[in-house]
Amino acid sequence: MLKNSQRTIQPTTAEEKQLALQFLRDAWEEAAYEGVDRDCIATAAIFAALSDLITTYGEEPVAVMCQRLPERVRGGEFTLARSRQ
């Protein structure tokens, strides 16, 4: 949970997160269909997300959150479909 000096934002519900993710995935697929490289889409999405979080919470809370990303990635938190090797 990120905090700024004025408020603590409560986590959204699972339904809200799923809806938000679906909107983003739809926009992502539309951009890819129009020929935008998926790496460019990913970079733009990360930039947009981080800049919005920084605007809301400030640089330090976002930096702290980002420090936990490697363990979350390695733990499979962002993996939608696992491949078997």
N, C-alpha and C positions, 0 to 999 in steps of 0.2 A: 504494500500500500504506500503510495506516495503522499507526502504531506507538504503543504506550504504554510506560511506563517498565519494565514487567515482561516484555513479549513483543512479537514481531513476528508478525502474523497473515499466513500465506501465502494467496495468492489461492486461491479454491476452483476446482475443475475446471469445465470448461464444462458438463458434465452436471449438476453440482450447481446451478450458476447457472440452467440451463434448468428444472430441477425446481422450484427455489424460485420462479422467475418464473411458472411455470404454476400453482402453488398460489396465489400472489397474484392472478393474473389470474382464476382461478376464483372466489375470494372477492370480487373486484371486481365480476365479472359478477353474482354472487348478490346483492350489495348493490344494484346498479343495478336488477336485476329486482324487488327488494323496494321500489323507489321512491326510494332514496337518490340525490340529485343527484350526478352524476359529478364535479363540481368539489369537492363536499364530500368525496367518497371520495379524490380526489387530494390534497387538503389534509391529510386525516387520514393518508394513507399517507406523505406527505413528513414530517409531524410524527413519526410512529411511527419511521420510518427514522432521522431525525436524532437523536431523543432516545435511541434504542437505541445508535447509534454514539457519541454523547457519553458515555453511561453506560460504554461499553467503553473508549473511547480518550481521552476528555476533550474539552473545548471547542476548544482551539487546533488540534489535528490535524484535527478535523472542519471547522473554519473554513477551514483551508488547502485541504482537499479541495474544499470548496464554491467556493473562488475559481476553480477550474479548470472549474466547471460550464458557464459561458457558452460557452467554446470547444468543449467536448464536445457541447453541444446544437447549436451551429451546425455542427459537423462531422458531425452526423447519427448520433451514437452511440446516441441513444435513440429514433430514428425507426424504427418497425417496418415501415411501408409508405410508400413515397414516392409522392406524387401528381405527376402531370405537369401543368404549366401552359402 
